[in-house]
């Protein structure tokens, strides 16, 4: 699995996740936090076909889980 890297203010993602997000014009470097990335995903996800939806939904679920565990470990 790819190593997590820090992007933007404090967003940890791997190269695969970054690549998928960039495919949909979501530049993590411009986001302040994971919530902002998830908001951008939610704004476009309903417009996608089934395969694109599944791909981006998968990334959203990973980021939401990472956010959850990051907040509970504080």
C-alpha positions in Angstrom: 0.0 0.0 0.0 1.2 3.5 -0.7 2.6 5.6 2.0 0.5 8.4 3.3 1.8 11.9 2.5 0.8 15.2 3.9 -0.9 17.6 1.4 -2.5 21.0 2.0 -2.7 22.0 5.7 -3.1 18.6 7.3 -4.5 16.1 4.8 -2.9 12.6 4.7 -3.5 10.7 1.5 -1.5 8.3 -0.7 -0.6 8.7 -4.3 -3.5 6.5 -5.6 -6.0 8.7 -3.7 -4.4 11.9 -4.9 -4.5 10.6 -8.5 -8.2 9.7 -8.3 -9.0 13.1 -6.8 -7.0 14.9 -9.5 -8.8 12.9 -12.2 -12.0 14.7 -11.0 -10.3 18.1 -10.7 -10.1 18.0 -6.9 -6.8 19.4 -5.9 -6.1 18.4 -2.3 -3.3 21.0 -2.0 -6.0 23.7 -2.2 -8.1 22.2 0.6 -7.8 23.1 4.3 -8.9 19.7 5.7 -10.5 16.4 4.8 -14.0 17.8 5.3 -13.4 20.2 2.5 -12.2 17.4 0.2 -15.4 15.4 1.1 -17.5 18.4 0.4 -16.0 18.7 -3.1 -16.5 15.0 -3.7 -20.2 15.3 -2.7 -20.7 18.2 -5.0 -19.8 16.2 -8.1 -20.4 12.5 -7.2 -24.1 12.5 -8.3 -23.1 13.6 -11.8 -20.9 10.6 -12.5 -21.6 7.3 -14.2 -21.6 4.1 -12.1 -17.9 3.2 -12.4 -16.7 6.8 -11.7 -19.2 7.0 -8.8 -17.8 3.8 -7.3 -14.2 5.0 -7.7 -14.8 8.3 -6.1 -17.1 6.9 -3.4 -14.4 4.5 -2.4 -12.0 7.3 -1.9 -14.6 9.3 0.0 -15.1 6.4 2.4 -11.4 5.9 3.0 -11.0 9.6 3.7 -14.0 9.7 6.1 -12.7 6.7 7.9 -9.2 8.2 8.2 -10.8 11.4 9.5 -12.8 9.5 12.1 -9.8 7.6 13.4 -7.7 10.7 13.4 -10.2 12.5 15.5 -10.7 9.6 18.0 -6.9 9.3 18.5 -6.5 12.8 19.7 
